[in-house]
């Protein structure tokens, strides 16, 4: 009986969370829904073919045949987590937060340059 009570409470909480999510403005954005509904099949196709895009990229970037890059984001540093926490708690201003994010981006780009990475990423700190 005790276990059944916990299952019922879990399922009730889950149903309430799902119902809340359906009407949440953080999830349901009318402008996004309208834009998605207005998409046509042609919106899902690129204007140029793959070989044309590859040629343009090669001319602009002059990358080697197998360019090196990182995949995904860089680990969040203790400092970055502190800044996020302080910004969320309104202990630092948005200006200070953005400055810290830009500094983190500068550091990860500099590291990639030192490692002679071909395609640099910003590390996704924001």
Secondary structure, 3 states (H helix, E strand, C coil): CHHHHHHHHHHHHHHHHHHHHHHCCCCCCHHHHHHHHCCCHHHHCCCCCHHHHHHHHHHHHCCCCCCCECCCCCCCCHHHHHHHHHHHCCCCCHHHHHHHHHHHHHHHHHHHHHCCCCECCCCCCC
